[in-house]
Amino acid sequence: MTGDINSAAEFESALADIVESAIENNVDVRGAWEFETDGSTHYWELNVVELARESDEADETD
């Protein structure tokens, strides 16, 4: 799906693409996701938390 990832920047870009695609298709990506990496012994948990933007916080105080 994403091809080879050879740097942190490529990982972040691929992750952003996946999250944006899921959001566009009404998948709630927030929360903890547990998964095993295919072909290895690694077991992972990825936590997705939506952060407030500074502009959102400023709007709340107005």
PAKEDREN-936063 format. One record per atom (N, C-alpha, C, O): x, y, z; residue number from 0; atom name. Coordinates in nm, 2 decimals, decimal comma. Layout:
PAKEDREN-936063
X;Y;Z;NUM;CA
...
END
This chain:
PAKEDREN-936063
0,08;-0,12;0,00;0;N
0,00;0,00;0,00;0;CA
0,09;0,13;0,00;0;C
0,06;0,22;-0,08;0;O
0,19;0,13;0,09;1;N
0,27;0,25;0,10;1;CA
0,41;0,24;0,04;1;C
0,48;0,34;0,03;1;O
0,45;0,12;0,00;2;N
0,59;0,10;-0,05;2;CA
0,69;0,10;0,06;2;C
0,66;0,09;0,18;2;O
0,82;0,11;0,03;3;N
0,92;0,11;0,12;3;CA
0,93;0,25;0,20;3;C
0,91;0,35;0,14;3;O
0,95;0,24;0,33;4;N
0,96;0,36;0,41;4;CA
1,10;0,36;0,46;4;C
1,15;0,26;0,53;4;O
1,18;0,46;0,43;5;N
1,32;0,46;0,46;5;CA
1,36;0,58;0,55;5;C
1,48;0,60;0,58;5;O
1,27;0,65;0,60;6;N
1,30;0,76;0,69;6;CA
1,18;0,80;0,78;6;C
1,07;0,76;0,75;6;O
1,20;0,87;0,88;7;N
1,09;0,92;0,97;7;CA
1,00;1,01;0,89;7;C
0,88;1,00;0,91;7;O
1,05;1,09;0,80;8;N
0,97;1,18;0,72;8;CA
0,88;1,10;0,63;8;C
0,76;1,13;0,61;8;O
0,93;0,99;0,57;9;N
0,85;0,91;0,48;9;CA
0,74;0,83;0,56;9;C
0,63;0,82;0,52;9;O
0,77;0,79;0,68;10;N
0,68;0,73;0,77;10;CA
0,56;0,82;0,80;10;C
0,45;0,79;0,80;10;O
0,60;0,94;0,84;11;N
0,50;1,04;0,88;11;CA
0,41;1,08;0,76;11;C
0,29;1,09;0,78;11;O
0,47;1,09;0,64;12;N
0,39;1,12;0,52;12;CA
0,29;1,00;0,49;12;C
0,17;1,03;0,46;12;O
0,34;0,88;0,50;13;N
0,25;0,76;0,47;13;CA
0,14;0,75;0,58;13;C
0,03;0,72;0,54;13;O
0,18;0,78;0,70;14;N
0,08;0,77;0,81;14;CA
-0,03;0,88;0,79;14;C
-0,15;0,86;0,81;14;O
0,01;1,00;0,75;15;N
-0,08;1,11;0,72;15;CA
-0,18;1,07;0,61;15;C
-0,30;1,10;0,62;15;O
-0,12;1,01;0,50;16;N
-0,21;0,97;0,39;16;CA
-0,31;0,86;0,44;16;C
-0,43;0,87;0,40;16;O
-0,27;0,77;0,52;17;N
-0,36;0,67;0,57;17;CA
-0,47;0,73;0,66;17;C
-0,59;0,70;0,64;17;O
-0,43;0,81;0,75;18;N
-0,53;0,88;0,84;18;CA
-0,63;0,96;0,76;18;C
-0,75;0,96;0,78;18;O
-0,58;1,04;0,67;19;N
-0,66;1,13;0,59;19;CA
-0,76;1,05;0,51;19;C
-0,88;1,08;0,50;19;O
-0,71;0,94;0,45;20;N
-0,80;0,85;0,37;20;CA
-0,91;0,79;0,45;20;C
-1,03;0,78;0,41;20;O
-0,87;0,75;0,57;21;N
-0,97;0,69;0,66;21;CA
-1,07;0,79;0,70;21;C
-1,19;0,76;0,71;21;O
-1,03;0,91;0,74;22;N
-1,12;1,02;0,78;22;CA
-1,22;1,05;0,67;22;C
-1,34;1,07;0,69;22;O
-1,17;1,06;0,54;23;N
-1,25;1,09;0,43;23;CA
-1,36;0,98;0,41;23;C
-1,47;1,01;0,35;23;O
-1,33;0,86;0,46;24;N
-1,43;0,75;0,44;24;CA
-1,50;0,72;0,57;24;C
-1,55;0,61;0,59;24;O
-1,51;0,82;0,66;25;N
-1,58;0,81;0,78;25;CA
-1,54;0,70;0,88;25;C
-1,62;0,65;0,95;25;O
-1,41;0,68;0,88;26;N
-1,35;0,58;0,98;26;CA
-1,30;0,67;1,10;26;C
-1,22;0,76;1,08;26;O
-1,35;0,63;1,22;27;N
-1,30;0,70;1,34;27;CA
-1,17;0,65;1,37;27;C
-1,16;0,53;1,43;27;O
-1,06;0,72;1,35;28;N
-0,92;0,67;1,37;28;CA
-0,87;0,69;1,51;28;C
-0,77;0,64;1,55;28;O
-0,95;0,76;1,59;29;N
-0,91;0,79;1,73;29;CA
-0,91;0,66;1,81;29;C
-0,99;0,58;1,80;29;O
-0,81;0,66;1,90;30;N
-0,80;0,54;2,00;30;CA
-0,68;0,46;1,98;30;C
-0,59;0,50;1,91;30;O
-0,67;0,35;2,05;31;N
-0,56;0,26;2,04;31;CA
-0,58;0,15;1,94;31;C
-0,69;0,09;1,93;31;O
-0,48;0,13;1,86;32;N
-0,48;0,02;1,75;32;CA
-0,37;-0,07;1,78;32;C
-0,25;-0,03;1,78;32;O
-0,40;-0,20;1,80;33;N
-0,30;-0,30;1,83;33;CA
-0,29;-0,39;1,70;33;C
-0,39;-0,42;1,64;33;O
-0,16;-0,42;1,66;34;N
-0,14;-0,50;1,55;34;CA
-0,01;-0,56;1,55;34;C
0,09;-0,51;1,61;34;O
0,01;-0,67;1,47;35;N
0,14;-0,74;1,45;35;CA
0,19;-0,70;1,32;35;C
0,11;-0,69;1,22;35;O
0,32;-0,69;1,31;36;N
0,38;-0,66;1,18;36;CA
0,39;-0,79;1,10;36;C
0,45;-0,89;1,15;36;O
0,34;-0,79;0,98;37;N
0,36;-0,91;0,89;37;CA
0,50;-0,95;0,87;37;C
0,59;-0,87;0,85;37;O
0,53;-1,08;0,89;38;N
0,66;-1,13;0,86;38;CA
0,76;-1,11;0,97;38;C
0,88;-1,14;0,95;38;O
0,72;-1,06;1,09;39;N
0,82;-1,04;1,20;39;CA
0,75;-1,07;1,33;39;C
0,63;-1,10;1,33;39;O
0,82;-1,06;1,44;40;N
0,77;-1,09;1,57;40;CA
0,73;-0,97;1,64;40;C
0,69;-0,98;1,76;40;O
0,72;-0,85;1,58;41;N
0,69;-0,73;1,64;41;CA
0,54;-0,72;1,67;41;C
0,46;-0,75;1,58;41;O
0,50;-0,67;1,78;42;N
0,36;-0,65;1,82;42;CA
0,35;-0,50;1,87;42;C
0,43;-0,46;1,95;42;O
0,26;-0,43;1,81;43;N
0,26;-0,28;1,83;43;CA
0,12;-0,23;1,88;43;C
0,02;-0,29;1,86;43;O
0,13;-0,12;1,95;44;N
0,01;-0,04;1,98;44;CA
0,03;0,10;1,93;44;C
0,14;0,17;1,96;44;O
-0,06;0,15;1,85;45;N
-0,05;0,29;1,80;45;CA
-0,17;0,37;1,86;45;C
-0,28;0,32;1,84;45;O
-0,14;0,48;1,92;46;N
-0,25;0,56;1,98;46;CA
-0,27;0,68;1,89;46;C
-0,17;0,76;1,86;46;O
-0,39;0,71;1,85;47;N
-0,42;0,83;1,77;47;CA
-0,51;0,92;1,86;47;C
-0,62;0,88;1,90;47;O
-0,46;1,04;1,88;48;N
-0,53;1,14;1,96;48;CA
-0,54;1,26;1,88;48;C
-0,44;1,31;1,83;48;O
-0,67;1,32;1,87;49;N
-0,69;1,44;1,80;49;CA
-0,65;1,56;1,89;49;C
-0,70;1,57;2,00;49;O
-0,56;1,64;1,84;50;N
-0,52;1,76;1,92;50;CA
-0,59;1,88;1,88;50;C
-0,63;1,90;1,76;50;O
-0,61;1,97;1,97;51;N
-0,68;2,10;1,94;51;CA
-0,57;2,19;1,88;51;C
-0,45;2,19;1,92;51;O
-0,61;2,27;1,78;52;N
-0,52;2,37;1,72;52;CA
-0,53;2,49;1,80;52;C
-0,63;2,52;1,87;52;O
-0,42;2,57;1,80;53;N
-0,42;2,70;1,87;53;CA
-0,53;2,79;1,84;53;C
-0,59;2,86;1,92;53;O
-0,57;2,79;1,71;54;N
-0,68;2,88;1,66;54;CA
-0,82;2,83;1,73;54;C
-0,90;2,91;1,75;54;O
-0,83;2,70;1,75;55;N
-0,95;2,64;1,81;55;CA
-0,96;2,69;1,96;55;C
-1,07;2,73;2,00;55;O
-0,85;2,69;2,03;56;N
-0,84;2,73;2,17;56;CA
-0,87;2,88;2,18;56;C
-0,94;2,92;2,27;56;O
-0,82;2,96;2,08;57;N
-0,85;3,11;2,08;57;CA
-1,00;3,13;2,06;57;C
-1,05;3,23;2,12;57;O
-1,06;3,06;1,98;58;N
-1,20;3,07;1,95;58;CA
-1,29;3,05;2,07;58;C
-1,39;3,11;2,10;58;O
-1,24;2,95;2,16;59;N
-1,32;2,92;2,28;59;CA
-1,31;3,03;2,38;59;C
-1,41;3,04;2,46;59;O
-1,21;3,11;2,38;60;N
-1,20;3,21;2,48;60;CA
-1,26;3,34;2,44;60;C
-1,28;3,43;2,52;60;O
-1,30;3,35;2,31;61;N
-1,36;3,48;2,26;61;CA
-1,51;3,48;2,31;61;C
-1,58;3,58;2,27;61;O
END
